[in-house]
């Protein structure tokens, strides 16, 4: 069974900090490590569901991601965008970056 680790850290959202009354003024960095696949995508989805504002998903520790993981990222991005925030992928490994490029998601999820 694949293992996935998720750590979240609140960070100031530079884009929203100009508006003090903005409920999305804080962003979140989500660091993901391990394999994101059918077995672990739900865990990632639950972690992202708790996030609001601008979310940066750091994939530097991801060794593998499949279509269920990519779908989870796109769904989270769509939800966050509809709420006025967003989702950006940062530091993908070469393997993950290549998959993002092949699927056309690198531009959708790029920082």
N, CA, C and O atoms as a MOPAC input file, in Angstrom:
PM7 MOZYME 1SCF
protein

 N      0.83400 1    -1.18800 1     0.00000 1
 C      0.00000 1     0.00000 1     0.00000 1
 C      0.87400 1     1.24600 1     0.00000 1
 O      1.87200 1     1.31600 1     0.71800 1
 N      0.50000 1     2.20700 1    -0.79300 1
 C      1.25700 1     3.44700 1    -0.91500 1
 C      1.11900 1     4.28200 1     0.35000 1
 O      0.10300 1     4.22700 1     1.04400 1
 N      2.15000 1     5.04600 1     0.63100 1
 C      2.14000 1     5.93400 1     1.78900 1
 C      2.17700 1     7.37900 1     1.31100 1
 O      2.87600 1     7.71300 1     0.35500 1
 N      1.42000 1     8.22400 1     1.98600 1
 C      1.36900 1     9.63500 1     1.63500 1
 C      1.48000 1    10.45300 1     2.90200 1
 O      0.82600 1    10.15100 1     3.90100 1
 N      2.30200 1    11.48700 1     2.86900 1
 C      2.43000 1    12.41800 1     3.98800 1
 C      2.03900 1    13.80700 1     3.49600 1
 O      2.45000 1    14.24400 1     2.42100 1
 N      1.23800 1    14.48600 1     4.30500 1
 C      0.78500 1    15.82600 1     3.96000 1
 C      1.03100 1    16.74200 1     5.14800 1
 O      0.58300 1    16.45100 1     6.25700 1
 N      1.73400 1    17.84100 1     4.93000 1
 C      1.95700 1    18.85900 1     5.94800 1
 C      1.43300 1    20.18200 1     5.41000 1
 O      1.68000 1    20.52900 1     4.25400 1
 N      0.71800 1    20.91300 1     6.23600 1
 C      0.21000 1    22.20900 1     5.80000 1
 C      0.79700 1    23.32000 1     6.65700 1
 O      1.07900 1    23.13600 1     7.84100 1
 N      0.97400 1    24.47600 1     6.03000 1
 C      1.52600 1    25.64000 1     6.70500 1
 C      0.80500 1    26.87600 1     6.19200 1
 O      0.73700 1    27.10100 1     4.98400 1
 N      0.27100 1    27.67200 1     7.09700 1
 C     -0.37500 1    28.93600 1     6.71000 1
 C      0.68600 1    29.95000 1     6.33200 1
 O      1.69300 1    30.10800 1     7.02100 1
 N      0.44300 1    30.63200 1     5.22600 1
 C      1.36700 1    31.65100 1     4.75900 1
 C      0.57100 1    32.86900 1     4.31800 1
 O     -0.56600 1    32.73100 1     3.86700 1
 N      1.14400 1    34.04800 1     4.43900 1
 C      0.43900 1    35.22800 1     3.94700 1
 C      0.27100 1    35.14900 1     2.43500 1
 O      1.20000 1    34.77600 1     1.71900 1
 N     -0.90400 1    35.49900 1     1.96100 1
 C     -1.18300 1    35.52700 1     0.53000 1
 C     -0.94000 1    36.94400 1     0.03800 1
 O     -1.73200 1    37.84500 1     0.31200 1
 N      0.14000 1    37.14000 1    -0.67800 1
 C      0.51800 1    38.48100 1    -1.13000 1
 C     -0.54800 1    39.12000 1    -2.00500 1
 O     -0.72900 1    40.33700 1    -1.97100 1
 N     -1.26100 1    38.30600 1    -2.79600 1
 C     -2.26300 1    38.86900 1    -3.69400 1
 C     -3.46800 1    39.39800 1    -2.94400 1
 O     -4.10000 1    40.35600 1    -3.38900 1
 N     -3.79900 1    38.79100 1    -1.80800 1
 C     -4.98700 1    39.20200 1    -1.07700 1
 C     -4.66700 1    40.11000 1     0.10600 1
 O     -5.58300 1    40.67400 1     0.70500 1
 N     -3.40000 1    40.26300 1     0.45500 1
 C     -3.05700 1    41.01500 1     1.65000 1
 C     -3.40900 1    42.48900 1     1.54600 1
 O     -3.51100 1    43.16700 1     2.56900 1
 N     -3.59600 1    43.00000 1     0.34300 1
 C     -3.95800 1    44.40600 1     0.17100 1
 C     -5.36600 1    44.68700 1     0.67600 1
 O     -5.68400 1    45.82400 1     1.02700 1
 N     -6.20200 1    43.67400 1     0.71600 1
 C     -7.57000 1    43.84600 1     1.17600 1
 C     -7.73300 1    43.16900 1     2.52900 1
 O     -7.85100 1    41.94700 1     2.61000 1
 N     -7.73900 1    43.97500 1     3.59400 1
 C     -7.77100 1    43.44000 1     4.95200 1
 C     -9.04300 1    42.65100 1     5.24300 1
 O     -9.01400 1    41.73100 1     6.06100 1
 N    -10.15600 1    42.98500 1     4.60000 1
 C    -11.41800 1    42.30000 1     4.87000 1
 C    -11.61000 1    41.05000 1     4.03400 1
 O    -12.64700 1    40.39500 1     4.14800 1
 N    -10.66000 1    40.70300 1     3.20900 1
 C    -10.76600 1    39.53800 1     2.33800 1
 C    -10.66400 1    38.25600 1     3.16600 1
 O     -9.65800 1    38.05700 1     3.84700 1
 N    -11.67800 1    37.37800 1     3.12800 1
 C    -11.60600 1    36.14000 1     3.90600 1
 C    -10.52300 1    35.19100 1     3.41500 1
 O    -10.14700 1    34.26400 1     4.13400 1
 N    -10.01500 1    35.40300 1     2.20700 1
 C     -8.96900 1    34.55100 1     1.64400 1
 C     -7.59600 1    35.18600 1     1.77200 1
 O     -6.69500 1    34.88400 1     0.98900 1
 N     -7.42700 1    36.07400 1     2.76400 1
 C     -6.16500 1    36.79700 1     2.87000 1
 C     -4.98700 1    35.89800 1     3.22400 1
 O     -3.83800 1    36.23300 1     2.93600 1
 N     -5.27000 1    34.75900 1     3.84700 1
 C     -4.20600 1    33.81600 1     4.17300 1
 C     -4.16200 1    32.71000 1     3.14200 1
 O     -5.19600 1    32.21700 1     2.69000 1
 N     -2.96200 1    32.33200 1     2.77900 1
 C     -2.77800 1    31.21200 1     1.88100 1
 C     -2.25200 1    30.02600 1     2.66800 1
 O     -1.97900 1    30.12400 1     3.86400 1
 N     -2.11900 1    28.92900 1     1.99000 1
 C     -1.65100 1    27.70800 1     2.62900 1
 C     -0.64700 1    27.04100 1     1.70100 1
 O     -0.84900 1    26.98900 1     0.48800 1
 N      0.43500 1    26.53300 1     2.27600 1
 C      1.35400 1    25.68100 1     1.54300 1
 C      1.12000 1    24.25800 1     2.02500 1
 O      1.15600 1    23.98600 1     3.22500 1
 N      0.88300 1    23.35800 1     1.08900 1
 C      0.66400 1    21.95400 1     1.39300 1
 C      1.83700 1    21.18200 1     0.81500 1
 O      2.03400 1    21.15100 1    -0.39900 1
 N      2.61300 1    20.55800 1     1.69200 1
 C      3.75200 1    19.75100 1     1.24700 1
 C      3.32400 1    18.28700 1     1.21500 1
 O      2.86900 1    17.72800 1     2.21300 1
 N      3.48300 1    17.69000 1     0.04800 1
 C      3.04600 1    16.31400 1    -0.15800 1
 C      4.28000 1    15.45200 1    -0.42200 1
 O      5.16600 1    15.83500 1    -1.18600 1
 N      4.32600 1    14.29000 1     0.21600 1
 C      5.44900 1    13.37300 1     0.00700 1
 C      4.92600 1    11.94800 1    -0.08200 1
 O      4.02800 1    11.55100 1     0.66000 1
 N      5.49900 1    11.19700 1    -0.99200 1
 C      5.11200 1     9.80600 1    -1.17400 1
 C      4.44700 1     9.60100 1    -2.51400 1
 O      4.73400 1    10.31200 1    -3.47700 1
 N      3.55700 1     8.62500 1    -2.57400 1
 C      2.85700 1     8.28700 1    -3.81100 1
 C      1.42100 1     8.78000 1    -3.74300 1
 O      0.71200 1     8.53500 1    -2.76700 1
 N      0.99900 1     9.47900 1    -4.79400 1
 C     -0.38800 1     9.92700 1    -4.89300 1
 C     -1.04800 1     9.06900 1    -5.96300 1
 O     -0.82700 1     9.25600 1    -7.15900 1
 N     -1.86000 1     8.12700 1    -5.50600 1
 C     -2.50000 1     7.19400 1    -6.42300 1
 C     -3.91500 1     6.90700 1    -5.93500 1
 O     -4.42600 1     7.59300 1    -5.05000 1
 N     -4.53300 1     5.90200 1    -6.50900 1
 C     -5.91000 1     5.55800 1    -6.16100 1
 C     -6.07100 1     5.31500 1    -4.66000 1
 O     -7.11000 1     5.64400 1    -4.08800 1
 N     -5.05600 1     4.74400 1    -4.02500 1
 C     -5.12600 1     4.45000 1    -2.59400 1
 C     -4.99500 1     5.68800 1    -1.71700 1
 O     -5.52100 1     5.70800 1    -0.60500 1
 N     -4.30300 1     6.72300 1    -2.19500 1
 C     -4.00800 1     7.87800 1    -1.34300 1
 C     -4.65400 1     9.18400 1    -1.81300 1
 O     -4.60100 1    10.18500 1    -1.09800 1
 N     -5.25200 1     9.19000 1    -2.98600 1
 C     -5.83000 1    10.43000 1    -3.52400 1
 C     -6.91400 1    10.99500 1    -2.60300 1
 O     -7.05300 1    12.21200 1    -2.47800 1
 N     -7.67300 1    10.12200 1    -1.96600 1
 C     -8.72000 1    10.58400 1    -1.05700 1
 C     -8.12400 1    11.31000 1     0.15100 1
 O     -8.70400 1    12.27200 1     0.65300 1
 N     -6.97800 1    10.84800 1     0.60500 1
 C     -6.28100 1    11.50400 1     1.71000 1
 C     -5.83300 1    12.90400 1     1.29000 1
 O     -5.96900 1    13.85900 1     2.05400 1
 N     -5.30400 1    13.02000 1     0.08700 1
 C     -4.90700 1    14.32800 1    -0.43200 1
 C     -6.12800 1    15.22200 1    -0.59100 1
 O     -6.08300 1    16.40000 1    -0.23500 1
 N     -7.21300 1    14.67900 1    -1.11800 1
 C     -8.44300 1    15.46000 1    -1.29700 1
 C     -8.93600 1    16.00100 1     0.03800 1
 O     -9.33600 1    17.16300 1     0.12600 1
 N     -8.91200 1    15.17500 1     1.07200 1
 C     -9.36000 1    15.62100 1     2.39400 1
 C     -8.46600 1    16.73500 1     2.92500 1
 O     -8.95400 1    17.70000 1     3.51500 1
 N     -7.16600 1    16.60500 1     2.71800 1
 C     -6.24700 1    17.65400 1     3.15200 1
 C     -6.47100 1    18.96100 1     2.42000 1
 O     -6.40400 1    20.03300 1     3.02200 1
 N     -6.73800 1    18.88100 1     1.12500 1
 C     -6.97000 1    20.09400 1     0.33500 1
 C     -8.34400 1    20.69400 1     0.60400 1
 O     -8.51700 1    21.90800 1     0.50400 1
 N     -9.31700 1    19.86200 1     0.94100 1
 C    -10.67200 1    20.34000 1     1.22900 1
 C    -10.67800 1    21.29900 1     2.41700 1
 O    -11.51300 1    22.20000 1     2.48100 1
 N     -9.76300 1    21.11300 1     3.34500 1
 C     -9.68600 1    21.97100 1     4.52500 1
 C     -9.01600 1    23.31200 1     4.23000 1
 O     -8.98100 1    24.18900 1     5.09300 1
 N     -8.49000 1    23.47600 1     3.02800 1
 C     -7.75100 1    24.69100 1     2.66500 1
 C     -8.64200 1    25.67800 1     1.91700 1
 O     -9.54900 1    25.29700 1     1.17800 1
 N     -8.35600 1    26.93600 1     2.13200 1
 C     -9.07000 1    28.01300 1     1.44700 1
 C     -8.06000 1    29.08300 1     1.05400 1
 O     -6.92600 1    29.08200 1     1.53100 1
 N     -8.47500 1    29.99100 1     0.18800 1
 C     -7.56500 1    31.03400 1    -0.27100 1
 C     -6.67900 1    30.50800 1    -1.37900 1
 O     -7.10900 1    29.72700 1    -2.22800 1
 N     -5.44600 1    30.94500 1    -1.35600 1
 C     -4.47800 1    30.49100 1    -2.34400 1
 C     -3.67300 1    29.35100 1    -1.73800 1
 O     -3.06700 1    29.50500 1    -0.67800 1
 N     -3.66800 1    28.23100 1    -2.40000 1
 C     -2.99000 1    27.03100 1    -1.90700 1
 C     -1.83800 1    26.70300 1    -2.84400 1
 O     -2.02500 1    26.57300 1    -4.05400 1
 N     -0.65700 1    26.57200 1    -2.28000 1
 C      0.51400 1    26.12000 1    -3.02100 1
 C      0.75700 1    24.67700 1    -2.61800 1
 O      0.95500 1    24.37600 1    -1.44000 1
 N      0.74100 1    23.78600 1    -3.60100 1
 C      0.96900 1    22.36800 1    -3.33900 1
 C      2.40100 1    22.04400 1    -3.75400 1
 O      2.72800 1    22.00600 1    -4.94100 1
 N      3.23800 1    21.81400 1    -2.76200 1
 C      4.64800 1    21.50600 1    -2.97900 1
 C      4.77600 1    20.00300 1    -3.21300 1
 O      4.53800 1    19.20200 1    -2.30900 1
 N      5.15300 1    19.63200 1    -4.43200 1
 C      5.24100 1    18.22300 1    -4.81100 1
 C      6.67600 1    17.70500 1    -4.84000 1
 O      6.94900 1    16.67100 1    -5.44900 1
 N      7.58700 1    18.41000 1    -4.19100 1
 C      8.99700 1    18.01000 1    -4.22800 1
 C      9.21500 1    16.60100 1    -3.68100 1
 O     10.15300 1    15.92100 1    -4.09600 1
 N      8.37500 1    16.15800 1    -2.77100 1
 C      8.54300 1    14.83700 1    -2.18200 1
 C      7.69300 1    13.75300 1    -2.80800 1
 O      7.66000 1    12.62900 1    -2.30800 1
 N      7.00000 1    14.06900 1    -3.90000 1
 C      6.12900 1    13.08300 1    -4.54400 1
 C      6.94400 1    12.23500 1    -5.51100 1
 O      7.57800 1    12.74600 1    -6.43400 1
 N      6.91000 1    10.93200 1    -5.27800 1
 C      7.66600 1    10.01300 1    -6.13200 1
 C      6.82600 1     9.46400 1    -7.26900 1
 O      7.37200 1     8.99500 1    -8.26700 1
 N      5.50300 1     9.51500 1    -7.13500 1
 C      4.61300 1     8.98300 1    -8.15300 1
 C      3.25900 1     9.66200 1    -8.01700 1
 O      2.79400 1     9.91800 1    -6.90600 1
 N      2.62300 1     9.95300 1    -9.15600 1
 C      1.25900 1    10.46900 1    -9.15300 1
 C      0.54600 1     9.87300 1   -10.36200 1
 O      1.10500 1     9.82100 1   -11.45700 1
 N     -0.68800 1     9.42400 1   -10.15800 1
 C     -1.44700 1     8.86600 1   -11.27400 1
 C     -2.64200 1     9.77000 1   -11.58000 1
 O     -2.75200 1    10.87000 1   -11.03700 1
 N     -3.52400 1     9.30400 1   -12.44400 1
 C     -4.65000 1    10.12800 1   -12.88600 1
 C     -5.57900 1    10.49700 1   -11.73700 1
 O     -6.17200 1    11.57600 1   -11.75800 1
 N     -5.72200 1     9.63600 1   -10.73800 1
 C     -6.58100 1     9.98900 1    -9.60300 1
 C     -5.96900 1    11.13200 1    -8.80300 1
 O     -6.69400 1    11.98500 1    -8.29100 1
 N     -4.66100 1    11.15900 1    -8.69100 1
 C     -3.98500 1    12.27500 1    -8.01800 1
 C     -4.11100 1    13.56500 1    -8.79600 1
 O     -4.35600 1    14.62400 1    -8.21800 1
 N     -3.94300 1    13.48300 1   -10.11200 1
 C     -4.09300 1    14.67000 1   -10.95400 1
 C     -5.51800 1    15.20100 1   -10.88700 1
 O     -5.73500 1    16.41000 1   -10.81600 1
 N     -6.48400 1    14.29300 1   -10.90900 1
 C     -7.88900 1    14.68600 1   -10.81400 1
 C     -8.15900 1    15.39300 1    -9.48600 1
 O     -8.90800 1    16.37000 1    -9.44500 1
 N     -7.56500 1    14.91600 1    -8.42400 1
 C     -7.72100 1    15.54300 1    -7.11100 1
 C     -7.20000 1    16.97400 1    -7.11900 1
 O     -7.83300 1    17.87300 1    -6.56600 1
 N     -6.05200 1    17.18100 1    -7.74300 1
 C     -5.49200 1    18.53700 1    -7.83000 1
 C     -6.39000 1    19.45400 1    -8.65200 1
 O     -6.62000 1    20.60000 1    -8.26600 1
 N     -6.89900 1    18.96500 1    -9.77500 1
 C     -7.76500 1    19.78100 1   -10.63900 1
 C     -9.06800 1    20.11900 1    -9.92500 1
 O     -9.53100 1    21.25800 1    -9.99600 1
 N     -9.66500 1    19.15300 1    -9.24100 1
 C    -10.90600 1    19.41900 1    -8.50500 1
 C    -10.68900 1    20.46200 1    -7.41200 1
 O    -11.50700 1    21.36300 1    -7.23200 1
 N     -9.58900 1    20.33300 1    -6.69000 1
 C     -9.28200 1    21.30700 1    -5.64300 1
 C     -9.05200 1    22.68600 1    -6.25200 1
 O     -9.51100 1    23.69100 1    -5.71000 1
 N     -8.34600 1    22.73300 1    -7.37200 1
 C     -8.11000 1    24.01200 1    -8.04800 1
 C     -9.42200 1    24.65300 1    -8.47600 1
 O     -9.61600 1    25.85400 1    -8.29200 1
 N    -10.32300 1    23.85900 1    -9.04600 1
 C    -11.60800 1    24.39500 1    -9.49400 1
 C    -12.42300 1    24.92500 1    -8.32500 1
 O    -13.03400 1    25.98900 1    -8.42900 1
 N    -12.43900 1    24.19900 1    -7.21400 1
 C    -13.18000 1    24.65900 1    -6.03000 1
 C    -12.58100 1    25.94600 1    -5.49300 1
 O    -13.30200 1    26.90800 1    -5.22700 1
 N    -11.27100 1    25.96800 1    -5.33300 1
 C    -10.60800 1    27.14600 1    -4.78300 1
 C    -10.78700 1    28.36200 1    -5.68300 1
 O    -11.00300 1    29.47100 1    -5.19400 1
 N    -10.69800 1    28.16100 1    -6.98600 1
 C    -10.88900 1    29.26100 1    -7.92900 1
 C    -12.30700 1    29.81100 1    -7.83500 1
 O    -12.50300 1    31.02500 1    -7.87600 1
 N    -13.28700 1    28.93800 1    -7.71200 1
 C    -14.68200 1    29.39500 1    -7.60100 1
 C    -14.91400 1    30.17100 1    -6.31100 1
 O    -15.83900 1    30.98000 1    -6.23500 1
 N    -14.08300 1    29.93400 1    -5.29400 1
 C    -14.17600 1    30.65000 1    -4.02200 1
 C    -13.34700 1    31.93000 1    -4.02800 1
 O    -13.33200 1    32.65900 1    -3.03600 1
 N    -12.66300 1    32.21200 1    -5.12300 1
 C    -11.84200 1    33.41600 1    -5.20400 1
 C    -10.37900 1    33.19100 1    -4.87500 1
 O     -9.60700 1    34.14800 1    -4.81100 1
 N     -9.98500 1    31.95400 1    -4.66600 1
 C     -8.58700 1    31.63200 1    -4.37400 1
 C     -7.93100 1    30.99800 1    -5.57400 1
 O     -8.16700 1    31.40500 1    -6.71200 1
 N     -7.11400 1    30.01100 1    -5.32400 1
 C     -6.45100 1    29.32100 1    -6.41600 1
 C     -5.56600 1    28.21200 1    -5.89600 1
 O     -5.36500 1    28.07900 1    -4.68800 1
 N     -5.03800 1    27.42000 1    -6.80400 1
 C     -4.12500 1    26.33200 1    -6.46200 1
 C     -2.97000 1    26.35300 1    -7.44900 1
 O     -3.16400 1    26.39400 1    -8.66400 1
 N     -1.77500 1    26.32300 1    -6.90200 1
 C     -0.56700 1    26.30800 1    -7.71300 1
 C      0.29700 1    25.13400 1    -7.29800 1
 O      0.43600 1    24.85000 1    -6.10900 1
 N      0.87500 1    24.45300 1    -8.26800 1
 C      1.79200 1    23.35900 1    -7.98800 1
 C      3.20400 1    23.92100 1    -8.00600 1
 O      3.57600 1    24.66700 1    -8.91200 1
 N      3.99100 1    23.55100 1    -6.98800 1
 C      5.37500 1    24.01600 1    -6.89900 1
 C      6.31000 1    22.82500 1    -6.74400 1
 O      5.93600 1    21.79500 1    -6.18300 1
 N      7.50500 1    22.97500 1    -7.23800 1
 C      8.59900 1    22.02500 1    -7.05200 1
 C      8.28200 1    20.57100 1    -7.42600 1
 O      8.66100 1    19.65600 1    -6.69500 1
 N      7.59100 1    20.34500 1    -8.55100 1
 C      7.35200 1    18.94400 1    -8.90600 1
 C      8.66700 1    18.25300 1    -9.26100 1
 O      9.56900 1    18.86700 1    -9.83100 1
 N      8.76400 1    16.98500 1    -8.92100 1
 C      9.93600 1    16.21600 1    -9.33000 1
 C      9.92000 1    16.12000 1   -10.85600 1
 O      8.90500 1    16.41200 1   -11.49000 1
 N     11.01800 1    15.72000 1   -11.42800 1
 C     11.10400 1    15.60600 1   -12.88900 1
 C     10.02000 1    14.67700 1   -13.43500 1
 O      9.39300 1    14.97200 1   -14.45200 1
 N      9.81100 1    13.57300 1   -12.76200 1
 C      8.80000 1    12.60200 1   -13.19200 1
 C      7.38900 1    13.20700 1   -13.16000 1
 O      6.60900 1    13.03300 1   -14.09700 1
 N      7.08000 1    13.90800 1   -12.08600 1
 C      5.76300 1    14.53600 1   -11.95600 1
 C      5.62900 1    15.69100 1   -12.94600 1
 O      4.58000 1    15.85100 1   -13.57100 1
 N      6.67400 1    16.48900 1   -13.09400 1
 C      6.63600 1    17.60000 1   -14.05300 1
 C      6.34700 1    17.09700 1   -15.45400 1
 O      5.55300 1    17.68900 1   -16.18500 1
 N      6.99300 1    16.00700 1   -15.82200 1
 C      6.78700 1    15.42600 1   -17.15900 1
 C      5.33400 1    15.00100 1   -17.34800 1
 O      4.75800 1    15.24200 1   -18.40900 1
 N      4.73900 1    14.37900 1   -16.35100 1
 C      3.34600 1    13.96000 1   -16.43400 1
 C      2.41600 1    15.16700 1   -16.53500 1
 O      1.44200 1    15.14100 1   -17.28800 1
 N      2.71300 1    16.22200 1   -15.78000 1
 C      1.90300 1    17.45000 1   -15.87000 1
 C      1.97200 1    18.03400 1   -17.28100 1
 O      0.96900 1    18.50600 1   -17.81600 1
 N      3.15700 1    17.99900 1   -17.87200 1
 C      3.31600 1    18.50200 1   -19.23600 1
 C      2.57000 1    17.63400 1   -20.24400 1
 O      1.88200 1    18.15600 1   -21.12100 1
 N      2.70100 1    16.32000 1   -20.12600 1
 C      2.04800 1    15.40100 1   -21.05900 1
 C      0.52300 1    15.51300 1   -21.02000 1
 O     -0.14400 1    15.34500 1   -22.04100 1
 N     -0.01700 1    15.79500 1   -19.84700 1
 C     -1.47100 1    15.89500 1   -19.69800 1
 C     -1.99600 1    17.30000 1   -19.96200 1
 O     -3.20800 1    17.51600 1   -19.96200 1
 N     -1.11100 1    18.24900 1   -20.18400 1
 C     -1.53100 1    19.62800 1   -20.41100 1
 C     -1.90200 1    20.36600 1   -19.14200 1
 O     -2.47400 1    21.45400 1   -19.21000 1
 N     -1.59300 1    19.80400 1   -17.98900 1
 C     -1.95200 1    20.43400 1   -16.72000 1
 C     -0.87700 1    21.36500 1   -16.18100 1
 O     -1.11800 1    22.09700 1   -15.22100 1
 N      0.30100 1    21.34800 1   -16.78400 1
 C      1.39300 1    22.18300 1   -16.25200 1
 C      1.03200 1    23.66100 1   -16.30100 1
 O      1.37000 1    24.40600 1   -15.38100 1
 N      0.35800 1    24.09300 1   -17.34500 1
 C     -0.02400 1    25.51400 1   -17.43300 1
 C     -1.18400 1    25.83200 1   -16.51200 1
 O     -1.22800 1    26.91900 1   -15.93400 1
 N     -2.12000 1    24.91500 1   -16.36000 1
 C     -3.28700 1    25.12300 1   -15.49400 1
 C     -2.87200 1    25.22800 1   -14.03300 1
 O     -3.45300 1    26.00300 1   -13.27400 1
 N     -1.86700 1    24.45100 1   -13.63800 1
 C     -1.47700 1    24.37000 1   -12.25200 1
 C     -0.13200 1    25.04000 1   -11.97100 1
 O      0.40100 1    24.91400 1   -10.86900 1
 N      0.42100 1    25.75000 1   -12.95700 1
 C      1.74900 1    26.36000 1   -12.79900 1
 C      1.69800 1    27.58200 1   -11.89900 1
 O      0.68000 1    28.26500 1   -11.78600 1
 N      2.85300 1    27.83100 1   -11.25400 1
 C      2.94700 1    29.03100 1   -10.40200 1
 C      3.44600 1    30.21500 1   -11.16100 1
 O      3.58200 1    31.29900 1   -10.59300 1

